[in-house]
Amino acid sequence: MFYTIADDLIFYQLLSFIKKYKNFELKLREYFYSRTNGIYPEFIVVINQFIFFFIKKENYFSAKMYLDGMRREITERKILIIRTERILMNLLFSFFPDLIIDNVKVESDNESGRREISIYFLFYKERGIAIGRNGDYIRAVNEIFKNYVVFENRNTPLQVKCKFKD
C-alpha cells in the first residue's frame, strides 16, 4: 500500500472540540474541580458507561493523581482522564496512554472503501485493552471523534480501528 504526503499530514493537522454541557456534565465539572483541588476540565464527554475528563496538558499528571479516588467514588461508570491535544496524532496517543502502540497508519477499509486510522499493537492483550469489553471503549472513542472533534481538514478519516501487528 502506498502512502502519500497527504496521509502523513492527516496526523499533524489541528483539532478543535465541540463542548456540549448538560446538567450532569456541569455537576461532574464541579465534582472534578473539588476532587482535584482546583483543576477544571477543558470539557467532559459522557458516553454510555464512560466519563471522559479532558484536561490541559500541564494539569494532566496533577489530575491523574486523583483518578483512583474518583473511580472508587463513582463505581457505576469508568472514569478516564485524557490530555486535550490540538494535534490528531497526540490525541490518539492520549486515548491509549498506558498501552504500547507499535504503529499508526491511514488505511482503506476493504469493505467500505473509506479511509480509517489503524492503530497497531504488538500484543493481543494490549489490543484487547484498547478495544475494551465488547468493543465498548473503541466505540466510545469513535463517537468522540464523530461528534466532538472538529478537524482542520474536513476529509479526515474518523473511524479508528485497533489491530494486531502481523
JOWOZI-V253455 format. One line per field, one symbol per residue. ss: DSSP state (H for helix, E for strand, L for the rest). phi: phi as a letter, one per 20 degrees, with the letter a starting at -180 (. if undefined). psi: psi as a letter, one per 40 degrees, with the letter a starting at -180 (. if undefined). A space follows every 50 residues. Layout:
ss: ???
phi: ???
psi: ???
//
This chain:
ss: LLLLHHHHHHLLLEEEELLLLLHHHHHHHHHHHHHLLLLLLLEEEEELLE EEEEELHHHHHHHHLLHHHHHHHLLLLEEEEEELLLEHHHHHHHHLLLLL EEEEEEEELLLLLLEEEEEEELLHHHHHHHHLHHHHHHHHHHHHHHHLEE ELLLLLLLLEEEEELL
phi: .eddfffffgfdeeccceddcdgfffffffffgffelodeffaccdcled dddecggfdgfffffefffffffdeeceecddffdedggffgfffcfdde eebccecefffenfebeddddecffffffffnflmfffffffffffdcdd efdfeffdedcdceff
psi: hhiiddddddeeiiiiihhhhidddddddddddddefehhidihhhhbeh hhhhiideeddddddedddddddgeeihhihhhhiehdddddddegdeih hdihihihhdddeiiihhhhididdddddddihfedddddddddddeehh idhefhhehhihihh.
//
